[in-house]
Amino acid sequence: MKRFLFCWMLTTSTFAWSDTQYPGLQVEVTRAGNLYTLAASFDTSLTQCAAYHYLTDYDAAKSLPGVVESVARRESANRVKVERTADERIMFFHVRLHSIMEYTEKPYEGIDFIQLSGDSKLFQGSWSIQPNELGSTLRFRGSWQPDTLIPLFIIDHFARNGLLDRFSAIAELAAKRKDALSNQCGNQQLARNAE
């Protein structure tokens, strides 16, 4: 049951999530057997630099609804392990979920990730950053295989309906953090110019 709830947390909305879809957000969910392919993209006013810092600020995930803890440990220059704990309310149930993810950073291009342990048989994917005239486009691609006895047609319904809310919250947080992230990139540029 806990595995199903973790998967449900990844793919469904709760009362804490946004009621409206982020403008321009595109989300697609497909299933082949018991493997889901997830895709999402949205435009943001973040520069490529700021978008990269947003994606690699693993501690900031605590600002997303339900995330209680997100602790990052740098393993090497471009590899980070993140332990994440989330509380989720699903109908009348309260569940605490925990996962360990490994992120591989590709500076200013994006990140790849894979679940090392958690409540899914498989969860992996990537975020890519593509500059555009207004800032950048963030694209998510992932594969998810739930570890549950719940019929997949039930998971299908929640996956298709809930990902809009999840990715809307991610996009809204990026917009809220624009000023802080832009300042961070400006300070980096000043430091490079001073060298």
Phi, psi and omega in degrees: 000318181298323178297318178297317182295324176297313179298320179297321178299321181292335191239358183238163177261158173232179182299341182279346184273163182301143177273348182239149179281140177297134182303130177081359179293132176239129181227137178224135177231126175230156179227135171235111187066236178251018179252123179263139171250126184244138177217140177208151174207151176204150175272145178221156178278001178292138173293171178300318178298310182296321179297319178297316179294327176297311182295330184260009174268078188295330178291334181291346177301338178297344178278351178276142180305132176093336182280120183266319184215141175214105185244123182255139174233118180286124180266327177202186184302328183232017181231131184226136172259135182234124172262127184231135177238137180224144172257135183225136173255120180235108187058248182257007186254144173248128183227138173253127184240151183219138176214158173238123182242151173244127181249135173249119185268135174241095190314124176067003176253324181153197179218151171247152178215156175213140176282124176273324175206152181159201189258018175238154173291325182207134169209113180208161179170203183204157169242133174238154181241126177235118179297147172219179186294338181258354183154263178202164174247128176260129180237130177250136173225132181207164175235137183220129176237109182290155176243084187208161175261356179294136180303139184296331179296332176286316178297321178308311183301311183289324179297313183293323183274330186273335183294330176303315180292320180297310182288333173298318179296321178296315180294319180295321178295321177301316180296320180293330184266007186307310185298314181296319181291321179295320177298320179299318179291321178297319178295323177295319180294319177298320180295320178294321180293329180286340182287000000 
